[in-house]
């Protein structure tokens, strides 16, 4: 330590008379001391107040400045030296040095700034305000082959990129191109990890997300996944996950997602088939999530179904039926559900047996999988409601081109019949109905319970089949639809009311006992009395009541519940349709012929 004290004394009191080689020798002595005894050396450095001397040297002769920057970078490795460096005002002095053309100076200054400002949000924001971002991007552009310097810049970007101001500043540069270039040219694990970390953070910004796609990040990431797909090394698995997560982040933006899809010709989509059949669960998950995100656009959905992606997803699901990965199952079902949204896809997906094949997951005990399975089945059933068909017919009737009218109307009717056939088949599947009744009773998972009820209603609404109604009644599921009619969600209330009305119209005799046990008439009366009940729910409630009045027992319940008074009040309802429906129900209740039937 004696020699260190001499060096410190020389630097502190040597003043401007000290020769360059003497200064460099003393600075080298400090570096040596830091190597031999870091803690003791740091303590002496603080006591000697040498940091202010370093601040002066950074602004002096270039050779001395480079050596001073190197010393400072080593000092800043130690946590206890960060505050003294900040107090000595070193950061504002270091920042302008990033404009140097000396690569060694840039390396040491970059390291010093990065270490001093690490995990210090205030200082990092100060760096962004001082336009450090433009310096970092310029350095990466000017010296792309200087690996140590590039690494320092990547670490700096990693520390700063979380700041919104930094992302905004980066979006005005060509950072996307430089990062893609660096990713293409490296196989070094640590560097790949750093770049992917920076890219993941930048992809949170929609502008940068699009810039990355335009710069071709998808090809670079696809190359990484191809290189790592046969590996099982822990470090490679980290890079594989990071690359996979980046792909999903890029797909979250609508514009970037469309560019990545490129009509099914983009690098990401072209690799999906490989990922879905990979031995790595992470890649399988990435493939399924990519399809689910591409399927946010209807035209993409149609194109993907044409390209045969449905069976790839079904094969993946079959692979995960027994003790499979819940995340993969969830993602694959999400993708299938999204694909089933466009009307044009429903016919093909039902024809290909999707509804039957995904029932293999009925045995799943995982609520997220159950929820997605039910939603996917319901989406396949929900072809087009009769109301939609009527509106479509009225619209098409106004079109003058008869061939076009005929072609489109035929397509709509085909979809309706396909959904009807599927609903009739599934509605008589005892295993499915058994599981639906179980899930309708689920108290711990409201989402699963709600979807199970909605699927039950959908089976009746779309099949309009006596066999389906009978099967659902025998499974003990009607009481759940009655309960669903009192849901707090209007859409679920309407679905249940319509399904119950259809069931009662098809065969009231086989369902009336369950209706009585579930107090259906009383529940309808409550809905009609409740002023918060919406007009559509009131209208459907009255429609169901009209059907129930065909049963002597249920009519007696209605009369005993004094529902007549409520209907009389509703005849003056502000909604004309509700008022007319109430009037019709009154006539039926009074045993009169409806005015609308005369």
C-alpha positions as CSV (number, residue, x, y, z in Angstrom):
1,X,0.0,0.0,0.0
2,X,3.0,2.3,0.5
3,X,3.6,2.5,-3.2
4,X,-0.1,3.3,-3.8
5,X,0.1,6.2,-1.3
6,X,3.1,7.5,-3.3
7,X,1.1,7.3,-6.6
8,X,-1.9,9.1,-5.0
9,X,0.3,11.8,-3.5
10,X,1.9,12.3,-6.9
11,X,-1.4,12.6,-8.7
12,X,-2.9,14.9,-6.1
13,X,0.0,17.3,-5.6
14,X,1.9,16.9,-8.8
15,X,-0.3,19.5,-10.4
16,X,0.1,20.6,-13.9
17,X,3.9,20.2,-13.8
18,X,3.7,16.4,-13.8
19,X,4.9,14.8,-17.0
20,X,2.6,12.6,-19.0
21,X,4.6,9.4,-18.5
22,X,4.7,10.0,-14.7
23,X,0.9,10.5,-14.6
24,X,0.3,7.3,-16.6
25,X,2.7,5.4,-14.3
26,X,0.8,6.5,-11.2
27,X,-2.5,5.6,-12.8
28,X,-1.1,2.2,-13.7
29,X,-0.1,1.9,-10.1
30,X,-3.7,2.4,-9.0
31,X,-4.9,-0.3,-11.4
32,X,-2.3,-2.7,-10.0
33,X,-3.4,-1.9,-6.5
34,X,-7.0,-2.5,-7.4
35,X,-6.0,-5.9,-8.7
36,X,-4.1,-6.9,-5.6
37,X,-6.5,-5.5,-2.8
38,X,-9.7,-4.0,-4.1
39,X,-11.3,-3.1,-0.8
40,X,-8.3,-1.5,0.8
41,X,-7.4,0.4,-2.4
42,X,-11.0,1.8,-2.6
43,X,-10.8,2.9,1.0
44,X,-7.5,4.8,0.3
45,X,-8.9,6.3,-2.9
46,X,-11.9,7.8,-1.0
47,X,-9.6,9.1,1.8
48,X,-7.2,10.7,-0.7
49,X,-10.0,12.4,-2.7
50,X,-8.3,11.2,-5.9
51,X,-11.6,11.1,-7.8
52,X,-11.5,14.9,-8.3
53,X,-8.0,14.5,-9.7
54,X,-9.4,11.9,-12.1
55,X,-12.1,14.3,-13.2
56,X,-9.4,16.8,-14.1
57,X,-7.3,14.3,-15.9
58,X,-10.3,13.2,-18.0
59,X,-10.3,16.7,-19.5
60,X,-6.5,16.8,-20.0
61,X,-4.0,15.2,-22.4
62,X,-5.7,12.4,-24.5
63,X,-3.3,9.7,-23.3
64,X,-3.8,10.6,-19.7
65,X,-7.5,10.9,-20.2
66,X,-7.8,7.4,-21.7
67,X,-5.8,6.0,-18.7
68,X,-7.9,7.9,-16.2
69,X,-11.0,6.5,-17.8
70,X,-9.7,3.0,-17.5
71,X,-8.9,3.6,-13.8
72,X,-12.4,5.0,-13.2
73,X,-14.0,2.1,-15.0
74,X,-12.2,-0.3,-12.6
75,X,-13.0,1.8,-9.6
76,X,-16.7,1.8,-10.5
77,X,-16.8,-2.0,-10.4
78,X,-17.1,-1.6,-6.6
79,X,-20.6,-0.8,-5.3
80,X,-19.2,1.4,-2.5
81,X,-17.5,3.6,-5.0
82,X,-20.5,4.6,-7.0
83,X,-21.8,7.4,-4.7
84,X,-18.3,9.0,-4.4
85,X,-18.0,8.9,-8.2
86,X,-21.4,10.7,-8.5
87,X,-20.5,13.2,-5.8
88,X,-17.3,14.0,-7.6
89,X,-19.3,15.1,-10.6
90,X,-17.7,12.5,-12.9
91,X,-20.8,11.5,-15.0
92,X,-21.3,14.9,-16.7
93,X,-17.6,14.9,-17.5
94,X,-17.7,11.4,-19.0
95,X,-20.7,11.9,-21.2
96,X,-19.0,14.2,-23.8
97,X,-16.1,11.8,-24.1
98,X,-18.6,9.4,-25.8
99,X,-18.2,11.6,-28.9
100,X,-14.5,10.6,-29.1
101,X,-13.1,8.7,-32.1
102,X,-10.6,6.8,-29.9
103,X,-12.0,3.3,-29.5
104,X,-10.1,2.6,-26.3
105,X,-11.4,5.8,-24.8
106,X,-15.0,4.8,-25.8
107,X,-14.5,1.4,-24.3
108,X,-13.4,2.7,-20.9
109,X,-15.8,5.6,-20.7
110,X,-18.7,3.3,-21.7
111,X,-17.8,0.9,-18.9
112,X,-17.4,3.7,-16.3
113,X,-20.7,5.3,-17.1
114,X,-22.5,1.9,-17.2
115,X,-21.1,0.8,-13.9
116,X,-21.7,4.2,-12.1
117,X,-25.3,4.5,-13.4
118,X,-26.3,0.9,-13.1
119,X,-29.6,0.6,-11.2
120,X,-29.9,4.3,-10.7
121,X,-33.0,5.6,-12.4
122,X,-32.3,9.3,-11.8
123,X,-28.8,9.1,-13.4
124,X,-30.1,7.0,-16.3
125,X,-32.8,9.6,-17.1
126,X,-30.0,12.2,-16.9
127,X,-28.0,10.2,-19.5
128,X,-31.0,10.1,-21.8
129,X,-31.6,13.8,-21.5
130,X,-27.9,14.3,-22.3
131,X,-28.5,12.5,-25.6
132,X,-26.3,9.5,-24.7
133,X,-28.6,7.3,-26.9
134,X,-27.4,9.0,-30.1
135,X,-23.7,8.4,-29.0
136,X,-24.4,4.7,-28.3
137,X,-26.0,4.2,-31.7
138,X,-23.3,6.1,-33.5
139,X,-20.6,3.9,-31.8
140,X,-22.4,0.7,-32.8
141,X,-22.7,2.0,-36.4
142,X,-19.0,3.2,-36.6
143,X,-17.4,0.2,-34.9
144,X,-19.6,-2.9,-35.5
145,X,-16.6,-5.3,-35.5
146,X,-15.1,-4.1,-32.2
147,X,-16.6,-6.8,-30.0
148,X,-15.6,-5.4,-26.6
149,X,-17.0,-2.0,-27.5
150,X,-20.2,-3.4,-29.0
151,X,-20.7,-5.4,-25.8
152,X,-20.4,-2.3,-23.6
153,X,-22.9,-0.5,-25.8
154,X,-25.3,-3.4,-25.6
155,X,-25.1,-3.5,-21.9
156,X,-25.7,0.3,-21.8
157,X,-28.8,-0.1,-24.0
158,X,-30.0,-2.9,-21.8
159,X,-29.8,-0.6,-18.7
160,X,-31.4,2.4,-20.4
161,X,-34.0,0.7,-22.7
162,X,-36.6,0.3,-19.9
163,X,-37.1,4.1,-19.9
164,X,-39.9,5.4,-22.1
165,X,-37.7,8.4,-23.0
166,X,-34.9,6.1,-24.1
167,X,-37.3,4.1,-26.3
168,X,-38.6,7.4,-27.8
169,X,-35.0,8.5,-28.5
170,X,-34.1,5.1,-30.0
171,X,-37.1,5.1,-32.3
172,X,-35.6,8.1,-34.0
173,X,-32.3,6.2,-34.8
174,X,-31.3,3.2,-36.8
175,X,-30.8,1.0,-33.8
176,X,-33.1,-1.7,-35.2
177,X,-30.8,-2.3,-38.2
178,X,-27.7,-2.3,-36.0
179,X,-29.1,-4.8,-33.6
180,X,-30.3,-7.1,-36.3
181,X,-26.9,-7.0,-37.9
182,X,-25.2,-7.9,-34.7
183,X,-27.6,-10.8,-34.1
184,X,-27.0,-12.2,-37.5
185,X,-23.2,-12.2,-37.1
186,X,-22.8,-13.7,-33.7
187,X,-23.1,-17.3,-32.3
188,X,-21.6,-16.3,-29.0
189,X,-24.1,-17.2,-26.3
190,X,-23.6,-14.3,-23.9
191,X,-23.9,-11.7,-26.7
192,X,-27.0,-13.3,-28.1
193,X,-28.5,-13.2,-24.7
194,X,-27.8,-9.5,-24.3
195,X,-29.1,-8.6,-27.7
196,X,-32.3,-10.5,-27.2
197,X,-32.8,-8.8,-23.8
198,X,-32.4,-5.4,-25.4
199,X,-34.7,-6.4,-28.3
200,X,-37.4,-7.7,-25.9
201,X,-37.5,-4.4,-24.1
202,X,-37.5,-2.4,-27.3
203,X,-40.4,-4.5,-28.6
204,X,-42.6,-3.0,-25.9
205,X,-42.7,0.1,-28.1
206,X,-45.0,-0.1,-31.1
207,X,-42.8,2.1,-33.3
208,X,-39.7,0.1,-32.5
209,X,-41.5,-3.1,-32.9
210,X,-42.4,-2.2,-36.5
211,X,-38.9,-0.9,-37.2
212,X,-37.4,-4.3,-36.0
213,X,-39.7,-6.2,-38.3
214,X,-38.8,-3.9,-41.2
215,X,-35.2,-4.5,-40.4
216,X,-35.7,-8.3,-40.7
217,X,-35.4,-9.3,-37.1
218,X,-37.7,-12.3,-37.8
219,X,-35.1,-13.9,-40.1
220,X,-32.4,-13.5,-37.5
221,X,-34.5,-14.9,-34.7
222,X,-35.7,-17.8,-36.9
223,X,-32.0,-18.6,-37.6
224,X,-31.3,-18.7,-33.8
225,X,-34.2,-21.1,-33.2
226,X,-33.1,-23.3,-36.0
227,X,-29.6,-23.5,-34.7
228,X,-30.8,-24.3,-31.1
229,X,-33.7,-26.6,-31.8
230,X,-31.6,-29.8,-31.5
231,X,-29.7,-28.6,-28.4
232,X,-30.5,-29.4,-24.8
233,X,-27.8,-27.3,-23.1
234,X,-29.1,-25.1,-20.3
235,X,-27.5,-21.9,-21.8
236,X,-29.0,-22.7,-25.2
237,X,-32.4,-23.2,-23.7
238,X,-32.2,-19.7,-22.1
239,X,-31.5,-18.2,-25.6
240,X,-34.3,-20.4,-27.1
241,X,-36.8,-19.1,-24.6
242,X,-35.7,-15.5,-25.0
243,X,-35.9,-15.7,-28.8
244,X,-39.4,-17.3,-28.5
245,X,-40.6,-14.6,-26.2
246,X,-39.4,-12.0,-28.6
247,X,-41.4,-13.5,-31.5
248,X,-44.6,-13.4,-29.4
249,X,-43.9,-9.7,-28.4
250,X,-43.4,-8.7,-32.0
251,X,-46.8,-10.4,-32.9
252,X,-48.7,-8.3,-30.3
253,X,-48.7,-5.3,-32.6
254,X,-51.3,-5.3,-35.3
255,X,-49.1,-3.7,-38.0
256,X,-46.0,-5.7,-37.1
257,X,-48.1,-8.9,-37.0
258,X,-49.5,-8.3,-40.5
259,X,-46.0,-7.7,-41.8
260,X,-44.7,-10.9,-40.2
261,X,-47.6,-13.0,-41.6
262,X,-47.0,-11.7,-45.2
263,X,-49.9,-13.8,-46.6
264,X,-48.4,-16.9,-45.0
265,X,-45.0,-16.4,-46.6
266,X,-43.2,-14.7,-43.7
267,X,-40.3,-16.4,-42.0
268,X,-42.2,-16.8,-38.7
269,X,-45.2,-18.6,-40.4
270,X,-42.9,-20.7,-42.6
271,X,-41.3,-22.1,-39.4
272,X,-44.5,-22.7,-37.4
273,X,-44.9,-26.3,-38.7
274,X,-41.3,-27.1,-37.5
275,X,-41.9,-25.6,-34.1
276,X,-45.2,-27.4,-33.5
277,X,-43.5,-30.7,-34.0
278,X,-40.3,-29.8,-32.1
279,X,-39.1,-31.8,-29.1
280,X,-39.0,-28.6,-27.1
281,X,-42.2,-27.6,-25.4
282,X,-41.1,-23.9,-25.6
283,X,-41.0,-24.1,-29.4
284,X,-44.4,-25.8,-29.5
285,X,-45.8,-23.1,-27.4
286,X,-44.3,-20.4,-29.6
287,X,-45.8,-22.0,-32.7
288,X,-49.3,-22.2,-31.1
289,X,-49.1,-18.6,-29.8
290,X,-47.9,-17.3,-33.2
291,X,-51.0,-18.9,-34.9
292,X,-53.3,-17.5,-32.2
293,X,-51.9,-14.0,-32.8
294,X,-51.9,-14.2,-36.6
295,X,-55.5,-15.3,-36.2
296,X,-56.5,-11.9,-34.8
297,X,-57.1,-11.0,-38.4
298,X,-60.0,-12.7,-40.3
299,X,-58.3,-12.9,-43.6
300,X,-55.2,-14.5,-41.9
301,X,-57.6,-17.0,-40.4
302,X,-59.0,-18.0,-43.7
303,X,-55.6,-18.3,-45.3
304,X,-54.2,-20.4,-42.4
305,X,-57.1,-22.9,-42.5
306,X,-56.5,-23.2,-46.3
307,X,-52.8,-23.9,-45.6
308,X,-53.8,-26.8,-43.2
309,X,-52.8,-25.3,-39.9
310,X,-55.8,-26.8,-38.1
311,X,-54.6,-30.4,-38.2
312,X,-51.1,-29.3,-37.1
313,X,-52.7,-27.8,-34.0
314,X,-54.9,-30.9,-33.4
315,X,-51.9,-33.2,-33.7
316,X,-50.1,-31.0,-31.1
317,X,-53.1,-31.2,-28.7
318,X,-53.2,-35.0,-29.1
319,X,-49.6,-35.1,-28.1
320,X,-50.4,-33.3,-24.9
321,X,-53.6,-35.0,-23.9
322,X,-52.0,-37.3,-21.2
323,X,-50.0,-35.2,-18.7
324,X,-49.4,-32.6,-21.3
325,X,-48.2,-29.0,-20.9
326,X,-51.1,-26.8,-19.9
327,X,-49.6,-23.7,-21.5
328,X,-49.3,-25.5,-24.9
329,X,-52.9,-26.8,-24.6
330,X,-54.2,-23.4,-23.7
331,X,-52.3,-21.7,-26.6
332,X,-53.4,-24.3,-29.2
333,X,-57.1,-24.0,-28.1
334,X,-56.8,-20.2,-28.2
335,X,-55.5,-20.5,-31.8
336,X,-58.3,-22.9,-32.8
337,X,-60.9,-20.6,-31.2
338,X,-59.6,-17.6,-33.1
339,X,-59.5,-19.6,-36.4
340,X,-63.1,-20.5,-35.9
341,X,-64.4,-17.0,-35.7
342,X,-64.7,-16.3,-39.5
343,X,-67.8,-17.8,-41.0
344,X,-66.0,-19.2,-43.9
345,X,-63.7,-21.3,-41.6
346,X,-66.5,-22.9,-39.5
347,X,-67.7,-25.1,-42.4
348,X,-64.2,-26.4,-43.2
349,X,-63.3,-26.9,-39.5
350,X,-66.5,-28.8,-38.8
351,X,-66.2,-30.9,-41.9
352,X,-62.7,-31.8,-40.8
353,X,-64.0,-33.1,-37.5
354,X,-62.4,-30.4,-35.2
355,X,-65.3,-30.4,-32.8
356,X,-64.9,-34.2,-32.2
357,X,-61.1,-34.2,-32.1
358,X,-60.8,-31.6,-29.4
359,X,-63.1,-33.5,-27.1
360,X,-60.1,-35.6,-26.2
361,X,-59.4,-32.8,-23.7
362,X,-62.7,-33.3,-21.9
363,X,-60.7,-35.4,-19.4
364,X,-58.5,-32.4,-18.5
365,X,-58.7,-31.3,-14.8
366,X,-57.0,-27.9,-15.6
367,X,-59.4,-25.0,-15.5
368,X,-57.5,-22.9,-18.1
369,X,-57.7,-25.8,-20.6
370,X,-61.4,-26.5,-19.7
371,X,-62.2,-22.8,-20.3
372,X,-60.5,-22.6,-23.7
373,X,-62.0,-26.0,-24.7
374,X,-65.5,-24.8,-24.0
375,X,-64.9,-21.5,-25.7
376,X,-63.6,-23.2,-28.8
377,X,-66.5,-25.6,-29.0
378,X,-69.0,-22.8,-28.6
379,X,-67.3,-20.7,-31.3
380,X,-67.6,-23.6,-33.7
381,X,-71.3,-24.0,-32.9
382,X,-72.0,-20.3,-33.2
383,X,-72.3,-20.2,-36.9
384,X,-75.1,-17.7,-37.4
385,X,-78.2,-17.1,-35.3
386,X,-81.5,-17.0,-37.1
387,X,-81.7,-13.3,-36.5
388,X,-78.5,-12.9,-38.5
389,X,-79.8,-15.1,-41.3
390,X,-83.0,-13.0,-41.5
391,X,-81.0,-9.7,-41.7
392,X,-78.7,-11.2,-44.3
393,X,-81.6,-12.3,-46.3
394,X,-83.2,-8.8,-46.2
395,X,-79.9,-7.2,-47.2
396,X,-79.3,-9.6,-50.0
397,X,-82.8,-9.2,-51.3
398,X,-82.0,-5.6,-52.1
399,X,-79.0,-6.6,-54.3
400,X,-79.8,-6.7,-58.0
401,X,-77.3,-9.3,-59.1
402,X,-79.2,-12.6,-58.8
403,X,-76.2,-15.0,-59.1
404,X,-74.2,-13.1,-56.5
405,X,-77.2,-13.1,-54.2
406,X,-77.8,-16.7,-54.6
407,X,-74.1,-17.6,-54.1
408,X,-73.7,-15.6,-50.9
409,X,-77.1,-16.7,-49.4
410,X,-76.2,-20.3,-50.2
411,X,-72.9,-19.9,-48.3
412,X,-74.7,-18.5,-45.2
413,X,-77.3,-21.3,-45.2
414,X,-74.5,-23.9,-45.6
415,X,-72.8,-22.5,-42.5
416,X,-76.0,-22.6,-40.5
417,X,-76.7,-26.2,-41.5
418,X,-73.2,-27.3,-40.7
419,X,-73.4,-25.7,-37.3
420,X,-76.8,-27.2,-36.8
421,X,-75.5,-30.7,-37.6
422,X,-72.5,-30.3,-35.3
423,X,-74.7,-29.0,-32.5
424,X,-77.1,-32.0,-32.9
425,X,-74.2,-34.4,-32.8
426,X,-72.5,-32.9,-29.8
427,X,-75.8,-32.3,-28.1
428,X,-76.3,-36.0,-27.8
429,X,-72.8,-36.9,-26.7
430,X,-73.3,-38.2,-23.2
431,X,-69.6,-37.8,-22.2
432,X,-69.7,-34.1,-23.2
433,X,-73.0,-33.5,-21.5
434,X,-71.8,-35.2,-18.3
435,X,-68.7,-32.9,-18.2
436,X,-70.8,-29.8,-18.9
437,X,-73.1,-30.6,-16.0
438,X,-70.0,-31.0,-13.8
439,X,-68.5,-27.8,-14.9
440,X,-71.8,-25.9,-14.5
441,X,-71.6,-26.9,-10.9
442,X,-68.0,-25.5,-10.6
443,X,-67.9,-22.9,-7.8
444,X,-64.2,-22.3,-7.8
445,X,-63.9,-21.3,-11.5
446,X,-66.6,-18.9,-12.6
447,X,-65.1,-18.7,-16.1
448,X,-65.4,-22.5,-16.7
449,X,-68.9,-22.5,-15.2
450,X,-70.0,-19.6,-17.5
451,X,-68.6,-21.2,-20.6
452,X,-70.2,-24.6,-19.8
453,X,-73.6,-22.9,-19.5
454,X,-73.1,-21.0,-22.7
455,X,-72.2,-24.1,-24.6
456,X,-75.3,-25.9,-23.3
457,X,-77.5,-23.0,-24.5
458,X,-75.6,-23.0,-27.8
459,X,-76.3,-26.7,-28.4
460,X,-80.0,-26.1,-28.1
461,X,-80.1,-22.9,-30.0
462,X,-78.2,-24.2,-33.0
463,X,-79.6,-27.8,-33.1
464,X,-83.2,-27.0,-32.4
465,X,-83.5,-30.8,-32.0
466,X,-85.9,-32.8,-29.9
467,X,-83.2,-35.4,-29.4
468,X,-80.8,-32.8,-28.1
469,X,-83.4,-31.3,-25.7
470,X,-84.2,-34.7,-24.4
471,X,-80.5,-35.6,-23.9
472,X,-79.8,-32.3,-22.1
473,X,-82.9,-32.9,-19.9
474,X,-81.9,-36.4,-19.0
475,X,-78.4,-35.2,-18.1
476,X,-80.0,-32.8,-15.6
477,X,-78.7,-29.7,-17.2
478,X,-82.0,-27.7,-17.7
479,X,-81.7,-26.3,-14.2
480,X,-78.4,-24.7,-15.1
481,X,-79.9,-22.9,-18.0
482,X,-82.7,-21.6,-15.7
483,X,-79.9,-20.3,-13.4
484,X,-78.1,-18.8,-16.3
485,X,-81.2,-16.8,-17.2
486,X,-80.7,-14.9,-14.0
487,X,-77.0,-14.1,-14.7
488,X,-75.7,-10.6,-14.2
489,X,-74.5,-10.6,-17.8
490,X,-77.2,-9.7,-20.3
491,X,-75.7,-11.7,-23.2
492,X,-75.8,-14.9,-21.1
493,X,-79.3,-14.1,-20.0
494,X,-80.5,-13.8,-23.5
495,X,-78.7,-16.9,-24.7
496,X,-80.3,-18.9,-21.9
497,X,-83.8,-17.5,-22.4
498,X,-83.7,-18.3,-26.1
499,X,-82.5,-21.8,-25.5
500,X,-85.2,-22.4,-22.9
501,X,-87.8,-21.0,-25.3
502,X,-86.6,-23.3,-28.0
503,X,-86.6,-26.3,-25.6
504,X,-90.2,-25.6,-24.4
505,X,-91.4,-25.1,-28.0
506,X,-89.9,-28.4,-29.1
507,X,-91.2,-30.5,-26.3
508,X,-92.6,-28.8,-23.2
509,X,-93.8,-32.0,-21.7
510,X,-90.3,-33.5,-21.1
511,X,-88.9,-30.3,-19.6
512,X,-91.7,-28.8,-17.6
513,X,-90.9,-30.7,-14.4
514,X,-87.4,-29.4,-14.3
515,X,-88.7,-26.0,-15.1
516,X,-91.0,-26.2,-12.1
517,X,-88.3,-27.5,-9.8
518,X,-86.0,-24.7,-10.9
519,X,-88.8,-22.1,-10.3
520,X,-88.5,-20.9,-13.9
521,X,-91.8,-19.0,-13.9
522,X,-90.9,-17.2,-10.7
523,X,-87.5,-16.3,-12.1
524,X,-89.0,-14.9,-15.3
525,X,-91.4,-12.8,-13.1
526,X,-88.4,-11.3,-11.2
527,X,-86.7,-10.4,-14.4
528,X,-89.8,-8.6,-15.7
529,X,-90.3,-6.8,-12.4
530,X,-86.7,-5.6,-12.2
531,X,-86.4,-2.1,-13.6
532,X,-82.7,-2.7,-14.3
533,X,-83.4,-5.6,-16.7
534,X,-82.7,-4.5,-20.3
535,X,-85.4,-4.4,-23.0
536,X,-83.9,-7.4,-24.9
537,X,-83.9,-9.5,-21.8
538,X,-87.5,-8.5,-21.0
539,X,-88.6,-9.3,-24.6
540,X,-87.0,-12.7,-24.5
541,X,-88.4,-13.4,-21.0
542,X,-91.9,-12.7,-22.2
543,X,-91.4,-14.8,-25.3
544,X,-90.3,-17.7,-23.1
545,X,-93.3,-17.1,-20.8
546,X,-95.7,-17.3,-23.8
547,X,-94.3,-20.8,-24.6
548,X,-94.6,-21.9,-21.0
549,X,-98.2,-20.9,-20.8
550,X,-99.0,-23.9,-23.1
551,X,-98.5,-26.1,-20.0
552,X,-101.4,-26.1,-17.6
553,X,-99.2,-26.5,-14.5
554,X,-96.9,-23.7,-15.5
555,X,-99.9,-21.5,-16.4
556,X,-101.2,-22.1,-13.0
557,X,-97.9,-21.0,-11.5
558,X,-98.0,-17.8,-13.6
559,X,-101.5,-17.0,-12.5
560,X,-100.6,-17.7,-8.8
561,X,-97.6,-15.5,-9.0
562,X,-99.7,-12.6,-10.1
563,X,-97.7,-12.1,-13.3
564,X,-100.7,-10.6,-15.0
565,X,-100.2,-7.3,-13.2
566,X,-96.6,-7.1,-14.3
567,X,-97.5,-7.8,-17.9
568,X,-100.2,-5.0,-17.8
569,X,-97.5,-2.5,-16.6
570,X,-95.2,-3.6,-19.4
571,X,-97.8,-2.9,-22.0
572,X,-96.9,0.7,-21.5
573,X,-93.1,0.1,-21.7
574,X,-91.0,2.7,-23.5
575,X,-89.7,-0.1,-25.8
576,X,-92.3,-0.8,-28.4
577,X,-91.2,-4.4,-28.9
578,X,-91.5,-5.1,-25.2
579,X,-94.9,-3.5,-25.0
580,X,-96.2,-5.6,-28.0
581,X,-94.8,-8.8,-26.5
582,X,-96.4,-8.1,-23.1
583,X,-99.7,-7.5,-24.8
584,X,-99.5,-10.8,-26.7
585,X,-98.6,-12.6,-23.4
586,X,-101.6,-11.1,-21.7
587,X,-103.9,-12.3,-24.5
588,X,-102.5,-15.8,-24.2
589,X,-102.7,-15.7,-20.4
590,X,-106.4,-14.6,-20.6
591,X,-107.1,-17.4,-23.1
592,X,-107.7,-15.0,-26.0
593,X,-106.4,-15.2,-29.5
594,X,-103.4,-13.0,-30.0
595,X,-104.0,-9.8,-32.0
596,X,-100.9,-10.7,-34.0
597,X,-102.5,-14.0,-35.0
598,X,-105.7,-12.5,-36.4
